[in-house]
């Protein structure tokens, strides 16, 4: 006997199942000096930055199959690093783990690319502090940054095309650079115009001598 549930029955059954609520993006849980989540209320990202409160963040280094690194030019109206290039970045939401944060970023910041991902792994065994004063004198970054690397099965040209199509409504501009070009550009940026957000912290600027 084949039983077919009515649309109303299916609707009611779905309504009775508990929903997984997505936490607000700007709910940040402060941390202590050891990097552990601290007790206390959740804070907005604006408050965390304006008061220089310790918190967790994650940088995602996205590499194409032809070894080019994804950078994102921040919108001109962005609160941090307006008009400048950076790797894909986000702050931890509530008390999420590093891996959960990386996978959330993968879904939210790289639409169109998740099914073309070969691997997602930590880049460093330990996080490091990112203490940065933006030029406006208002924002004080005090983040413990975890870095992960995401490898794509697509070359840079195909990945950029998919990403632009999926993010056409956003103001941020994706750009892939070869590691050699990034090295030369990032090293020059240390003593030149502020094209990058904190260029000394780009992987290419930290490699090699000089």
C-alpha positions as CSV (number, residue, x, y, z in Angstrom):
1,X,0.0,0.0,0.0
2,X,1.5,3.3,-1.1
3,X,0.6,6.2,1.2
4,X,1.0,9.7,-0.1
5,X,1.2,12.5,2.4
6,X,-0.9,15.6,1.7
7,X,0.9,18.9,1.2
8,X,-0.7,20.2,4.4
9,X,0.6,17.2,6.4
10,X,4.1,17.7,5.1
11,X,3.9,21.4,5.9
12,X,2.8,20.8,9.4
13,X,5.4,18.1,9.9
14,X,8.1,20.6,8.7
15,X,6.8,23.3,11.0
16,X,7.0,21.0,14.0
17,X,10.6,20.2,13.5
18,X,13.0,22.5,15.3
19,X,14.8,25.0,13.0
20,X,18.5,25.6,13.2
21,X,18.8,29.3,13.7
22,X,21.7,30.9,12.1
23,X,23.5,33.1,14.6
24,X,23.8,36.8,13.7
25,X,27.0,37.6,11.9
26,X,27.9,40.5,14.2
27,X,27.7,38.5,17.5
28,X,31.2,38.3,18.7
29,X,32.3,36.5,21.9
30,X,35.4,38.1,23.4
31,X,38.4,36.0,24.3
32,X,41.1,36.2,27.0
33,X,44.8,36.6,26.6
34,X,45.3,32.9,26.2
35,X,42.8,32.7,23.3
36,X,40.0,31.0,25.2
37,X,36.4,32.3,24.9
38,X,35.6,34.5,27.9
39,X,32.5,34.7,29.9
40,X,30.2,37.6,29.4
41,X,27.8,39.0,26.8
42,X,28.1,38.9,23.1
43,X,29.3,42.1,21.5
44,X,28.8,43.7,18.1
45,X,31.7,43.8,15.7
46,X,31.6,47.6,15.8
47,X,32.0,47.6,19.6
48,X,34.8,45.1,19.4
49,X,36.7,47.2,17.0
50,X,36.1,50.6,18.5
51,X,37.2,49.4,22.0
52,X,40.0,47.2,20.9
53,X,38.5,44.1,22.5
54,X,40.3,40.7,22.1
55,X,38.4,38.3,19.8
56,X,39.0,35.5,17.2
57,X,39.2,35.8,13.5
58,X,40.1,33.6,10.5
59,X,41.9,34.3,7.3
60,X,41.3,31.9,4.4
61,X,44.0,31.6,1.8
62,X,42.3,30.3,-1.4
63,X,44.6,28.8,-4.0
64,X,43.5,27.9,-7.6
65,X,44.7,24.7,-9.3
66,X,47.4,26.8,-11.1
67,X,48.7,28.1,-7.8
68,X,47.2,31.6,-7.8
69,X,46.0,33.2,-4.6
70,X,42.6,34.9,-4.3
71,X,42.5,38.4,-3.0
72,X,39.4,40.5,-2.5
73,X,39.4,44.3,-3.0
74,X,37.2,45.7,-0.3
75,X,34.4,48.1,-1.2
76,X,35.1,51.8,-1.0
77,X,32.6,52.0,1.9
78,X,34.0,49.1,3.9
79,X,34.7,49.8,7.5
80,X,38.1,48.2,7.4
81,X,40.7,48.5,4.6
82,X,38.4,50.3,2.2
83,X,39.5,50.0,-1.4
84,X,42.4,47.7,-0.5
85,X,43.2,44.1,-1.2
86,X,43.2,41.3,1.4
87,X,42.7,37.6,1.7
88,X,39.3,36.3,2.5
89,X,38.6,37.2,6.2
90,X,35.9,36.8,8.8
91,X,35.4,36.9,12.5
92,X,34.3,34.0,14.6
93,X,30.6,34.0,15.3
94,X,29.7,33.3,18.9
95,X,31.7,30.4,20.2
96,X,32.2,28.5,16.9
97,X,35.3,26.4,16.3
98,X,38.0,27.3,13.8
99,X,36.9,24.6,11.4
100,X,33.2,25.7,11.7
101,X,34.3,29.3,11.0
102,X,36.3,28.2,7.9
103,X,33.5,26.1,6.5
104,X,31.0,28.9,7.1
105,X,33.3,31.3,5.3
106,X,33.6,28.9,2.4
107,X,29.8,28.9,2.0
108,X,29.2,32.5,2.6
109,X,32.2,34.3,1.0
110,X,32.8,31.9,-1.9
111,X,29.4,31.2,-3.4
112,X,29.7,29.1,-6.6
113,X,33.0,27.5,-5.5
114,X,32.2,25.0,-2.7
115,X,31.6,22.1,-5.1
116,X,35.0,22.7,-6.7
117,X,37.0,22.5,-3.4
118,X,39.7,19.8,-3.2
119,X,40.8,20.4,0.4
120,X,40.4,22.7,3.4
121,X,43.1,22.5,6.0
122,X,44.8,24.6,8.7
123,X,47.8,26.6,7.4
124,X,49.5,27.0,10.7
125,X,49.6,24.8,13.8
126,X,48.9,27.8,16.1
127,X,47.1,31.1,15.7
128,X,48.9,34.5,15.9
129,X,47.8,37.9,17.1
130,X,46.9,40.5,14.6
131,X,47.2,43.9,16.4
132,X,46.5,46.6,13.8
133,X,45.5,50.2,13.9
134,X,43.6,51.3,10.9
135,X,44.3,54.7,9.4
136,X,41.1,56.3,10.6
137,X,42.1,56.1,14.3
138,X,38.8,54.7,15.2
139,X,39.1,50.9,14.6
140,X,41.5,48.9,16.8
141,X,42.0,45.3,15.6
142,X,42.9,43.0,18.4
143,X,42.3,39.6,16.8
144,X,43.8,36.1,17.4
145,X,43.9,34.9,13.8
146,X,43.7,31.3,12.6
147,X,44.8,30.8,9.0
148,X,43.4,28.0,6.8
149,X,44.2,27.2,3.2
150,X,41.6,26.1,0.7
151,X,42.6,24.5,-2.6
152,X,40.4,24.6,-5.6
153,X,40.1,22.1,-8.5
154,X,39.6,25.1,-10.9
155,X,42.2,27.3,-12.4
156,X,42.2,31.0,-11.5
157,X,40.3,32.2,-14.6
158,X,37.4,29.7,-14.2
159,X,37.2,30.3,-10.5
160,X,37.2,34.1,-10.9
161,X,34.4,33.8,-13.4
162,X,32.2,31.7,-11.2
163,X,32.9,33.9,-8.2
164,X,32.0,37.1,-10.1
165,X,28.8,35.6,-11.3
166,X,27.8,34.5,-7.8
167,X,28.7,37.8,-6.2
168,X,27.6,40.2,-8.9
169,X,25.4,42.1,-6.4
170,X,28.4,42.7,-4.0
171,X,30.8,45.5,-4.2
172,X,33.9,43.5,-3.3
173,X,36.0,42.6,-6.3
174,X,37.8,39.1,-6.5
175,X,41.2,39.0,-8.0
176,X,43.7,36.1,-8.4
177,X,47.4,36.7,-8.4
178,X,50.3,34.4,-9.1
179,X,52.5,33.8,-6.1
180,X,55.4,35.4,-7.9
181,X,53.4,38.5,-8.8
182,X,52.1,38.7,-5.3
183,X,55.6,38.5,-3.8
184,X,56.9,41.4,-5.9
185,X,53.8,43.5,-5.3
186,X,53.5,42.8,-1.6
187,X,57.2,43.6,-1.0
188,X,56.9,46.8,-2.9
189,X,53.7,47.7,-1.0
190,X,55.6,47.7,2.3
191,X,57.2,51.0,1.3
192,X,54.7,52.3,-1.2
193,X,51.0,53.1,-1.5
194,X,48.6,51.3,0.7
195,X,47.2,48.9,-1.9
196,X,47.0,46.0,0.5
197,X,45.4,45.7,4.0
198,X,48.4,45.2,6.2
199,X,50.8,44.0,3.4
200,X,53.5,42.8,5.8
201,X,51.2,40.0,6.8
202,X,50.5,38.7,3.4
203,X,52.2,35.2,2.9
204,X,54.3,36.5,0.0
205,X,55.7,39.4,2.0
206,X,56.8,37.0,4.8
207,X,58.6,34.6,2.4
208,X,62.1,35.1,1.2
209,X,64.7,37.5,2.4
210,X,64.9,41.3,2.5
